[in-house]
Amino acid sequence: MSETLQILQQNLGQALWETAEMVIISGVIGVIFGTLLGILLYYYANPLFSPHPLVNATVGFVINAIRSLPFLILMVVLIPLAKLLAGDPYTPMGGTVSLSVAAIPFYARLAEGAFADVDPGVVEAATATGAKFSLIFRQVLFPEALPALIRGIVLTVISLLGYSAMVGTIGAGGIGNLAIQFGYNRYETGVLIFVIIILVIIVQLIQWVGDQLAEHYTKV
């Protein structure tokens, strides 16, 4: 027990910081670019705007191709890219590259679904006024889709938290690396149990905050 406490005292803070760094950076990148791709897919699929099946199919194919790869395989494939962008792929910043690439198509589909679920009658009424798509997006699409977008962000962040633990298996740091290096390799079961408890608490907090925000922005 004393060994477990010593390991946690010396390594837990850094592991949590590395996990937070990876999840926050990749989450922000995933949400920004995923939203842009979601808008693109919605725009070129909606007959009210500029339907373009070829562009929609091409972008959709790339997104589906990335999403079809298990994260472990994607992480290994992206090691050269992580080395190019971060210098060392076996660091938190190197792990962020793989997490970002995984997050973008994941959130893109969620964003596309959120926009597609907006009442078509409301969108049609907005287009009938002659407003440009940029104005329709700001005044109609985004406000109406915001609760679903927030829930998508929560789902993405929770998924990235799980992926970040997997990144730790290749030595890129974070709480997953703590669990593998000390809890598994050194047979410190207490470390594994503590990591599991922390992850459960973090996920519950993220889900609660997301639910509160989504409920706040849901129109009655």
KEKE-3310 file (N, C-alpha, C; in steps of 0.2 Angstrom, whole numbers, plus 5000, padded with zeros to 4 digits):
npx = (5004:5010:5019:5011:5005:5016:5020:5009:5009:5021:5019:5006:5001:5008:5004:4990:4990:4997:4987:4976:4982:4983:4970:4962:4969:4968:4954:4949:4954:4948:4934:4934:4938:4930:4918:4918:4919:4907:4898:4901:4897:4884:4879:4882:4874:4861:4846:4841:4852:4867:4867:4879:4883:4895:4906:4901:4901:4915:4921:4914:4918:4932:4931:4924:4934:4944:4938:4935:4946:4953:4958:4971:4978:4977:4985:4997:5000:5001:5012:5024:5019:5016:5029:5035:5027:5028:5040:5045:5036:5033:5028:5017:5013:5016:5006:4995:4993:4989:4977:4970:4968:4960:4949:4943:4936:4927:4919:4915:4905:4895:4892:4887:4875:4869:4866:4858:4847:4840:4825:4818:4808:4810:4823:4820:4811:4819:4828:4819:4818:4828:4841:4858:4869:4878:4872:4861:4866:4872:4861:4851:4854:4865:4861:4849:4855:4864:4862:4863:4876:4883:4881:4888:4901:4904:4903:4913:4925:4925:4927:4940:4947:4947:4954:4966:4972:4975:4985:4995:5000:5010:5020:5018:5014:5003:4988:4986:4998:5003:4995:4999:5013:5016:5005:5002:5014:5022:5015:5007:4992:4984:4987:4981:4968:4965:4967:4957:4946:4948:4946:4933:4927:4930:4924:4911:4909:4912:4901:4890:4892:4891:4878:4871:4874:4869:4855:4853:4854:4844:4829:4814)
npy = (4994:5006:5008:5009:5022:5030:5029:5035:5048:5053:5052:5054:5067:5073:5064:5066:5079:5078:5070:5079:5089:5082:5078:5090:5099:5091:5089:5102:5105:5094:5098:5110:5108:5097:5102:5111:5102:5095:5105:5107:5094:5094:5106:5102:5092:5096:5100:5113:5121:5120:5107:5094:5080:5073:5080:5078:5064:5062:5068:5062:5049:5049:5053:5042:5032:5035:5034:5020:5014:5005:5013:5010:5005:5016:5025:5019:5020:5034:5038:5042:5055:5061:5062:5070:5082:5084:5081:5071:5056:5049:5056:5067:5077:5071:5061:5068:5072:5060:5058:5070:5068:5057:5063:5073:5067:5060:5069:5076:5069:5068:5082:5084:5076:5084:5096:5091:5087:5098:5107:5105:5114:5126:5130:5130:5141:5151:5151:5156:5169:5174:5175:5174:5159:5160:5169:5162:5151:5156:5162:5153:5138:5135:5140:5131:5119:5118:5112:5098:5098:5101:5090:5081:5086:5082:5068:5066:5071:5062:5050:5053:5054:5040:5036:5042:5036:5024:5029:5030:5017:5016:5023:5037:5045:5052:5046:5033:5028:5028:5019:5007:5007:5006:5000:4989:4983:4983:4976:4983:4983:4992:5004:5003:5002:5014:5023:5019:5023:5037:5039:5036:5045:5057:5056:5055:5068:5076:5072:5076:5090:5093:5089:5098:5110:5107:5106:5119:5126:5121:5124:5128)
npz = (5000:5004:4994:4983:4986:4986:4973:4966:4972:4967:4953:4949:4947:4936:4926:4925:4921:4908:4902:4902:4894:4881:4879:4879:4869:4857:4858:4855:4843:4836:4837:4831:4817:4814:4815:4804:4794:4796:4793:4780:4774:4777:4770:4756:4755:4757:4748:4748:4748:4741:4733:4730:4725:4722:4729:4742:4743:4742:4753:4763:4761:4764:4778:4783:4780:4789:4801:4801:4804:4818:4833:4838:4827:4819:4827:4826:4812:4811:4817:4809:4805:4817:4822:4813:4815:4829:4833:4843:4843:4854:4865:4875:4866:4854:4855:4854:4841:4834:4842:4838:4824:4825:4831:4823:4811:4819:4826:4816:4810:4820:4821:4808:4809:4819:4813:4803:4809:4813:4812:4796:4791:4797:4792:4779:4779:4782:4771:4762:4764:4757:4763:4765:4766:4777:4786:4789:4795:4806:4813:4813:4810:4819:4832:4834:4833:4843:4857:4853:4847:4858:4866:4857:4858:4872:4870:4862:4869:4880:4873:4868:4880:4883:4872:4875:4885:4879:4871:4880:4881:4872:4877:4877:4888:4901:4909:4906:4903:4916:4922:4915:4915:4929:4936:4929:4923:4935:4943:4952:4959:4966:4960:4947:4951:4957:4946:4938:4946:4946:4932:4930:4939:4932:4919:4923:4928:4917:4909:4916:4917:4903:4901:4908:4902:4889:4892:4896:4884:4877:4868:4874)
capx = (5000:5014:5022:5006:5004:5022:5020:5004:5012:5026:5018:4999:5000:5011:5000:4984:4992:4998:4981:4972:4985:4981:4962:4960:4971:4965:4947:4948:4956:4943:4928:4934:4938:4925:4912:4918:4917:4900:4894:4902:4893:4877:4878:4882:4869:4854:4844:4840:4858:4870:4869:4885:4884:4902:4910:4899:4903:4922:4922:4911:4923:4938:4929:4923:4940:4948:4934:4935:4953:4954:4963:4978:4981:4978:4990:5004:5001:5002:5019:5028:5016:5018:5037:5036:5024:5029:5047:5045:5029:5032:5027:5010:5011:5015:5000:4990:4992:4984:4970:4967:4966:4954:4943:4940:4930:4922:4915:4912:4898:4891:4890:4883:4869:4866:4863:4853:4841:4836:4818:4818:4804:4813:4828:4817:4808:4825:4831:4814:4819:4834:4847:4864:4870:4882:4868:4856:4870:4873:4855:4846:4857:4869:4857:4845:4859:4868:4862:4866:4883:4886:4881:4893:4907:4904:4904:4920:4930:4925:4931:4947:4950:4949:4960:4973:4974:4978:4991:5000:5003:5016:5024:5017:5013:4996:4986:4986:5005:5004:4992:5003:5020:5016:5000:5002:5021:5025:5010:5004:4985:4981:4988:4976:4961:4965:4967:4950:4942:4949:4943:4926:4925:4931:4919:4905:4909:4911:4895:4886:4893:4888:4871:4868:4875:4864:4849:4852:4853:4838:4824:4808)
capy = (5000:5012:5008:5012:5029:5033:5030:5040:5054:5055:5052:5055:5074:5074:5060:5070:5085:5076:5068:5085:5092:5078:5078:5097:5101:5087:5090:5109:5104:5090:5101:5116:5106:5093:5106:5113:5096:5094:5110:5105:5088:5096:5110:5099:5087:5099:5102:5120:5125:5118:5100:5092:5073:5071:5083:5075:5057:5061:5070:5056:5043:5051:5053:5035:5028:5036:5031:5013:5011:5005:5018:5007:5005:5023:5028:5017:5023:5041:5039:5046:5061:5063:5063:5076:5088:5085:5079:5064:5054:5046:5061:5069:5081:5066:5057:5073:5071:5054:5060:5075:5065:5053:5067:5077:5064:5057:5074:5079:5065:5071:5089:5084:5074:5089:5101:5088:5086:5104:5107:5108:5119:5132:5131:5132:5148:5156:5152:5159:5176:5176:5176:5170:5153:5162:5171:5156:5146:5160:5164:5147:5132:5134:5140:5126:5113:5119:5106:5092:5099:5101:5082:5078:5087:5078:5061:5066:5072:5056:5045:5055:5052:5033:5035:5045:5030:5019:5032:5029:5011:5016:5027:5044:5049:5052:5042:5027:5026:5027:5012:5002:5006:5004:4996:4982:4980:4982:4972:4987:4983:4998:5010:5002:5003:5021:5026:5017:5027:5043:5040:5036:5052:5062:5055:5058:5076:5079:5071:5081:5097:5093:5088:5104:5115:5106:5107:5126:5129:5118:5129:5125)
capz = (5000:5004:4987:4979:4988:4984:4965:4965:4974:4962:4946:4947:4945:4929:4922:4924:4917:4902:4899:4901:4888:4875:4877:4878:4863:4852:4858:4852:4835:4833:4837:4826:4810:4814:4814:4798:4789:4797:4789:4773:4772:4777:4765:4750:4754:4757:4742:4749:4747:4734:4733:4726:4728:4722:4735:4748:4744:4743:4760:4767:4760:4768:4785:4785:4780:4795:4806:4800:4807:4825:4835:4839:4821:4817:4830:4823:4805:4811:4820:4805:4805:4824:4822:4809:4818:4836:4834:4846:4843:4860:4870:4875:4860:4849:4855:4852:4834:4833:4845:4834:4818:4826:4834:4818:4808:4824:4828:4810:4809:4825:4819:4802:4812:4823:4808:4799:4814:4813:4808:4789:4790:4800:4788:4773:4780:4782:4765:4758:4765:4753:4767:4763:4771:4783:4790:4791:4800:4813:4816:4813:4811:4825:4838:4834:4834:4849:4862:4850:4846:4865:4868:4853:4861:4877:4868:4859:4874:4884:4869:4868:4886:4883:4867:4877:4889:4874:4868:4885:4880:4868:4881:4876:4894:4902:4915:4903:4904:4923:4923:4911:4918:4936:4938:4925:4923:4941:4947:4958:4957:4969:4955:4942:4954:4958:4939:4936:4950:4943:4925:4931:4941:4927:4914:4926:4929:4910:4907:4920:4914:4896:4901:4911:4896:4883:4894:4896:4878:4873:4868:4877)
cpx = (5004:5018:5017:5005:5010:5022:5015:5006:5017:5024:5011:4998:5002:5006:4993:4985:4993:4992:4977:4975:4983:4974:4960:4962:4968:4957:4945:4949:4950:4936:4928:4934:4933:4918:4912:4917:4910:4896:4895:4897:4886:4875:4878:4877:4862:4852:4842:4846:4861:4872:4874:4887:4892:4907:4908:4901:4911:4924:4920:4916:4929:4937:4928:4929:4944:4945:4934:4941:4952:4959:4970:4981:4982:4984:4997:5005:5003:5008:5023:5026:5017:5025:5038:5033:5027:5037:5048:5038:5028:5031:5019:5008:5011:5009:4994:4988:4988:4977:4966:4964:4960:4948:4940:4935:4925:4917:4911:4905:4893:4888:4885:4876:4865:4862:4857:4846:4837:4830:4819:4814:4806:4819:4825:4814:4814:4828:4826:4815:4825:4840:4852:4865:4873:4877:4863:4860:4870:4866:4850:4849:4860:4865:4853:4849:4863:4868:4865:4873:4886:4887:4887:4900:4909:4906:4911:4926:4930:4929:4938:4950:4951:4954:4967:4976:4978:4985:4997:5003:5009:5021:5024:5015:5005:4995:4986:4993:5006:5001:4996:5010:5020:5011:5000:5009:5024:5020:5007:4996:4982:4982:4982:4969:4960:4964:4960:4945:4942:4945:4936:4923:4925:4926:4912:4904:4908:4904:4890:4886:4890:4881:4868:4869:4869:4857:4848:4851:4847:4832:4817:4802)
cpy = (5006:5013:5011:5020:5033:5034:5035:5047:5057:5056:5054:5063:5075:5070:5063:5076:5083:5073:5074:5088:5089:5079:5085:5100:5097:5088:5097:5108:5100:5094:5106:5113:5101:5096:5109:5108:5095:5099:5109:5100:5090:5101:5107:5093:5089:5102:5110:5124:5124:5111:5098:5085:5071:5073:5079:5068:5057:5063:5064:5050:5043:5050:5045:5030:5029:5033:5023:5010:5011:5010:5016:5007:5012:5026:5026:5020:5030:5042:5043:5054:5065:5065:5069:5083:5089:5084:5072:5062:5050:5051:5063:5073:5076:5063:5062:5073:5066:5055:5065:5072:5060:5057:5070:5073:5061:5063:5077:5075:5067:5078:5088:5081:5079:5094:5097:5087:5092:5104:5109:5114:5126:5134:5134:5139:5153:5157:5156:5167:5179:5177:5171:5164:5155:5165:5166:5152:5150:5161:5158:5140:5131:5135:5134:5119:5113:5114:5100:5092:5099:5093:5079:5080:5083:5071:5061:5066:5065:5050:5047:5053:5044:5032:5037:5040:5025:5022:5030:5022:5011:5021:5035:5048:5048:5047:5035:5024:5024:5020:5006:5001:5004:4999:4989:4979:4979:4978:4976:4988:4989:5004:5009:5004:5011:5025:5025:5022:5034:5044:5040:5042:5057:5062:5057:5065:5079:5078:5075:5088:5098:5093:5095:5110:5114:5107:5115:5129:5126:5123:5125:5126)
cpz = (5000:4998:4983:4980:4985:4976:4963:4966:4969:4955:4944:4944:4938:4924:4920:4920:4909:4898:4897:4895:4882:4874:4875:4871:4857:4852:4854:4845:4832:4832:4831:4819:4809:4812:4807:4793:4790:4793:4782:4770:4772:4771:4758:4749:4754:4751:4742:4748:4740:4735:4728:4728:4727:4728:4741:4749:4745:4750:4764:4767:4765:4776:4787:4785:4786:4801:4806:4803:4815:4828:4836:4833:4818:4820:4828:4816:4806:4815:4816:4805:4812:4825:4818:4812:4825:4838:4837:4846:4850:4866:4870:4868:4854:4849:4853:4845:4832:4836:4840:4827:4819:4828:4828:4814:4813:4825:4822:4808:4814:4823:4813:4805:4815:4818:4804:4803:4815:4809:4801:4788:4792:4795:4781:4773:4780:4775:4760:4759:4760:4757:4765:4769:4777:4788:4793:4796:4806:4817:4817:4815:4817:4831:4839:4836:4840:4854:4859:4849:4853:4867:4863:4856:4867:4875:4865:4864:4878:4879:4868:4874:4886:4878:4870:4882:4885:4871:4874:4884:4876:4871:4880:4882:4895:4908:4912:4904:4911:4925:4921:4915:4925:4938:4935:4926:4930:4946:4953:4956:4960:4964:4950:4945:4955:4951:4937:4939:4947:4937:4926:4934:4936:4922:4917:4927:4922:4908:4910:4918:4907:4896:4903:4905:4891:4886:4894:4890:4874:4874:4870:4872)
residu = (MET:SER:GLU:THR:LEU:GLN:ILE:LEU:GLN:GLN:ASN:LEU:GLY:GLN:ALA:LEU:TRP:GLU:THR:ALA:GLU:MET:VAL:ILE:ILE:SER:GLY:VAL:ILE:GLY:VAL:ILE:PHE:GLY:THR:LEU:LEU:GLY:ILE:LEU:LEU:TYR:TYR:TYR:ALA:ASN:PRO:LEU:PHE:SER:PRO:HIS:PRO:LEU:VAL:ASN:ALA:THR:VAL:GLY:PHE:VAL:ILE:ASN:ALA:ILE:ARG:SER:LEU:PRO:PHE:LEU:ILE:LEU:MET:VAL:VAL:LEU:ILE:PRO:LEU:ALA:LYS:LEU:LEU:ALA:GLY:ASP:PRO:TYR:THR:PRO:MET:GLY:GLY:THR:VAL:SER:LEU:SER:VAL:ALA:ALA:ILE:PRO:PHE:TYR:ALA:ARG:LEU:ALA:GLU:GLY:ALA:PHE:ALA:ASP:VAL:ASP:PRO:GLY:VAL:VAL:GLU:ALA:ALA:THR:ALA:THR:GLY:ALA:LYS:PHE:SER:LEU:ILE:PHE:ARG:GLN:VAL:LEU:PHE:PRO:GLU:ALA:LEU:PRO:ALA:LEU:ILE:ARG:GLY:ILE:VAL:LEU:THR:VAL:ILE:SER:LEU:LEU:GLY:TYR:SER:ALA:MET:VAL:GLY:THR:ILE:GLY:ALA:GLY:GLY:ILE:GLY:ASN:LEU:ALA:ILE:GLN:PHE:GLY:TYR:ASN:ARG:TYR:GLU:THR:GLY:VAL:LEU:ILE:PHE:VAL:ILE:ILE:ILE:LEU:VAL:ILE:ILE:VAL:GLN:LEU:ILE:GLN:TRP:VAL:GLY:ASP:GLN:LEU:ALA:GLU:HIS:TYR:THR:LYS:VAL)
# end
